[in-house]
């Protein structure tokens, strides 16, 4: 029998309530929860939490009390979304499987008439007179095909099949959430879910502003989403929905009471400044483009035909203006590196096009750009090091990354799902029953399209945070755009066969999704646990955690990083085994006969080292097979080959050892092709290549990074190595002359080497190492003048050069530190407001503390040290800090062999001991000064006090051994040595020198170990 049924599409059912609760949990968790650990040191730009800070308590709560730390600190967002998708899928299939309620069964012959509101605001429902595919059905089909095409890419992703499979599984879980909401929610509950998005956006903006003000006012706002760009993207829906709420009083005149509409409008106006302020603090240009597109979409959907033409014309003009802005700004000077950020996007877009050109229709497979994109940067890095100073892990455009990964077919499917959804919205708007529903659909669609446009300039859909909102909004739009007379659930419930099929498919999708999401999060936590175990030398546990992380991380980029960490953990474990074996062998052969037990243990260590080294090589080869030229892989190869070199030397195979060392240098050379401006890599390679390349070439290689980075300690090894050569003096003269050539010409185009300022800084380091501080000052002043002739400013290099000049001036005349102080202030002034710039400032501020102590400005130093402790100053801690700075000052002056007034050094040491009687370094220096005065009794007393303060007994024993070698008949020394052996187990060897051969040393002959190395023992460079 055929019936006519009156349908109420907006009736709220238990299914809708459960899904709304899930939307609250997923959206709030995806925007607000974090999974970072407790930092041991303050992050860059951060300040200490104020005592009794309420925000700190809220942050700890949102961070789950740091109980599940992950490397990126936001992996919890992906877990919440994927778990929510699995649960939502189960809820929907259970609702379908239970069938319709009694009396609600609908047959194919029943006629459905939708109940219309009393105000008649909705447009007429136009019946479909001929068979055709509805745009919404087409969008569903395209979305399913897109996910299936991603899984199909596994077949042509060799050798990265596991990466493609993991990335496809993550993509499928995102779409599972969209389908669950789109099929399970009704129009009215989808509108309520939009309110959840707005409230969550307000809470996110509030946390972002408060965190920025109290915790990190230096950097762009990023908390709690984790990145400024993704935070700005997550605020786009909130801004659009808040604007719509504020404007609802005017556009929704026929809906609801006047008082309600006024309250909603006032609420929207109240939260707009908060959302706008948080958005402004992110300084995200891509998100600004997305917000503009969202606003234009609101106008396009709300206006009629002619108005829409105006909106389209305005969008074209804005697009042309944006392109002109990019073209003019990409090379503009930028202290914060924003122009470089713009250029790296241009490079990444080109790399995506190049990868697609290799496989136009199929693409490289899911995760293909993450595997291969960065290798293409080798051709551009020398010309634009600032733009390419980090790994290009994404295409910086979702559509171009899809184009590179899944080819033309994948891009058509993805774009088709988006376009057909928008078409379905345009068809649904006239048929919606109330103005409130139409306005909600317009706002949700505009916010969603704003995110879609923003993703043309970013890859937020491949990072935690943005996917939560994007796929949630997409599902809500599908739910509100469904204009058929029957709901999707009722259609699926129609026959037992359909119900069984939906139940089976839903379970097959939901259960693996939940398990994969759990394993992905456990793998992210495992990466952090591997580091903790490695630091505690629990290598088996560290290796197990790193193996799990490499096997189960789902995002392609994160998976590659996990494999890299897997190799690194095994490398460090193998090196620890080697060091432990060498230590045991050294102790074994100190006895006669050698200790067989220690020799056997050392042999076990070496065997374990060989096994781990072999596994490490295999994993690294697999990583490079999947991702050629992977970031830092050459450095790992270098360390592995160096370890093999040491093992070959133990086996007394010198030929094989030489081959391994050559392979190590070659590996580092390959890494330098991608990272030629990495200071550690460059200086290490230059050190290893001494004798293989000319001194002039080595200076260029070592100098390049200093334009964009600070000098690091490994440069001392490089300079010491080159000065060991017998021909150093003859080779150094042309190197110095070629560096100074730039000072004799006016134009940068006439320089013989573009790295002249940095080469002069290296020459100044050599002069300082040999105690020629005036010469070093002169060279650094010339370098500063050359920085002013560069075609592009180099603020980091200039600021570092000023810092080095302050050191040279201080060491040249430590009794007058005022010139050094003024020069250090110039370094702070020139440092850019970037991460590297702040590192330079921190280094210079540490130097300024020492200079001010040398200038008897201890009160100023105390004020500087107390400034970060406002609210909870601890005078005792400041005393200890000042004492430590006095010790560092004294050691610094002694180690550099400066002509310092030893009476002032004595006064500084006494002041350090007065401020902190438990400082071992203070007593250590007091012992050395007593020795230099010839007072061995006072020296031994100070050594005893240093041991009580916690000094290393082995270091004291080495000092006493040196004293005994000079005074072998000194009774007190012999008694002290016996006491050391008895109380601390330190064996002090009895000297064999004849008594009386050595007198008390002069002040220029310190024998106490110091924190910094002295000058290289080689020929002195020319004046």
Buried (B, 14 or more C-beta within 10 A) or exposed (E): EEEEBEBEBBEEBEBBEBBBEBBBBBBBBBBBBBBBBEEEEEEBBBEBBBEEBEBBEBBEEBBBEBEBBBBBBBBBBBBBBBBBBBBBBBBBBBBBBEBBEEEEEBEEEBEBEBEEBEEEBBEEBEEEEEEEEBBBBBBBBBBBBBBEBBBBBBEBBEEBBBBBBBBBBBBBBBBBBBBBBBBBBBBBBBBBBBBBBBBBBBBBBBBBBBBBEBBBEEBBBBBBBBBBBBBBBBBBBBBBBBBBBBBBBEBBEEBBEEEEBEBBBEBBBEBBEBBBBBBBBBBBBBBBBBBBBBBBBBBBBBEEEEEBEEBEEBBEEBEEEBEEEBEEBBEEEBEBBBBBBBBBBBBBBBBBEEBBEEBEEBBBBBBBBBBBBBBBBBEBBEEBBBBBBEBBBBBBBBBBBBBBBBBBBBBBBBBBBBBBBBBBBEBBBEBBBBBBBBBBBBBBBBBBBBBBBBBBBBBBBBBBBBBBBBBBBBBBBBBBBBBBBBBBBBBBBBEEEBBEBBBEEBBEBBEBBBEBBBBBBBBBBBBBBBBBBBEEEBBEBBBBBBBBBBBBBBBBBBBBBBBBBBBBBBBBBBBBBBEBBBEBBEBBEEEEEEBEEBBEBBEEBBEBBBBBBEBBBEBBEBBBEBBEBBBBBBBBBBBBBBBBBBBBBEEEEEEBBEBBBBBBBBBBBBBBBBBBBBBBBBBBBBBBBBEEEEBBEBBBBBBBBBBBBBBBEBBBBBBBBBBEBEEBBEBBEEBBEBBBBBBEEEEBEEBEBBBBBBBBBBBBBBBBBBBBBBBBBBBBBBBBEBBEBBEEBBBBBBBBBBBBBBBBBBBBBBEEBEBBBEBBBBBBEBBBBBEBBBBBBEBBEEBBBBBBBBBEBBEBBBEBBBEEEEEEEEEEEBBBBBBBBBBBBBBBBBBBBBBBEBEBBBEBBBBBBEBBEEBBBBBBBBBBBBBBBEBBEBBBBBBBBBBEBEBBBEBBBBBBBBBBBBBBEBEBBBEBBEBBBEEBEBEBEEBEEEEEEEEEEEEEEBBBBBEEEEBBEBBBBEE
